[in-house]
Amino acid sequence: MQTIDNTKPVMVTGATGYVAGRLIEKLLSEGIIVHAAVRNPDNKEKTKYLDALAEKLPGSIKYFKSDLLVDGSYDEAMAGCEVVYHTASPFINKVEDAQRDLIDPALKGTQNVLEGVNRTDSVKRVVVTSSCVSIYGDAKDTLNYPNQEMTEDQWNTTSTADHQPYSYSKVIAEKEAWKIAEAQDRWRLVVVNPSFVIGPGINPHATSESFNIMKQFAKGDFKMGAPAFNMGCVDVRDLAVAHYEAGTREDAEGRHIASGHNSSFREIGRIIKDKYPNYPIGKGSVPKFMIWLMAPSAGITRKVVARNVGYPWKANNTKSKEKLGMTYRPLNESVEEFFGSLIDAGVIEKK
Ligand code: NDP
């Protein structure tokens, strides 16, 4: 058991990100003082969404300039905090240099933040935003899992710097977090492993990969039908609750799959098409060999297609329900509201 004092400030890394935005909203609504660690506190275009929340909610926000790749740059932000939420990590699929653009910020960033925690006596709890991709590399891997289902017991063993580098960045960062946590006994690590995050964020112009998929549906990239890519989905607002509970429950421990639904590209496309029929989204499915042929022109490797398209995707979210008290909103609500929020903001052309 570990009591967390909600009158103490908490630090959030990557505070201007998509996932962090809704987490900070939740923290502010609980009256908490948020130490928002951001790369550029002067970038009002990014911080204005957080400022607007702080104006109307009981908590307050203070910005700190921090970078994953600058050693010690989170120390000032975490001083006096009992809880640290480490969400910052690049989530981009198309990168020029995977080592520089994904792996270094994920791994060195985790080391940097957690070494800061080791130096900061006030910190009792660290919540790391990992991913389901720390649990599996390609959907094909899950065929070997018990019940062909992901649980908190499995690890991604197939991603590398060349194959699924984002997934690789997440699994090595999470492993490093456990290694650093297990070498001490003052603070406790709790990990949240989300599936693909959807739902309206506080900033409709965020750069997370989650937004690109909605834009691709809107543009007609799947007008022939969506590929048979199965995936899990979690609403960004539900994920905020999962983080909050992981940070505050006395008995929270270990990893937690945060995934509301075992779903697919096709199901997301169908939900959008039913609600917004004017967008060019095919209801059928493109055969795997077509996707395999076209993959390189879409920036996807054929190995990724071969090992993911057509395979089931099943994650067990029982621990999040039992230990964090999670309930997950319906998938159509998340998809419709996400797409709608992007239309309202002019990010997606209204049709
Ligand atoms: P965003 O791109 O919106 O957020 C990523 C954040 O990381 C941004 O705030 C970004 O800062 C920050 N960041 C990137 N590089 C650095 C750096 N060098 N120094 C400091 N900050 C940096 O993505 P998401 O909100 O989607 O992702 C948040 C977390 O959730 C990540 O750990 C991601 O892996 C994880 N996740 C996301 C999923 C999803 O579907 N979206 C699924 C599973 C896990 P800046 O605003 O300055 O660019």
Residues whose N, C-alpha, C, O or C-beta is under 5 A from the ligand:
A	BS01	NDP	G14 A15 T16 G17 Y18 V19 A20 R39 S66 D67 L68 L69 T87 A88 S89 P90 F91 P105 T129 S130 S131 P194 S195 F196 V197 A206 T207 S208 S210
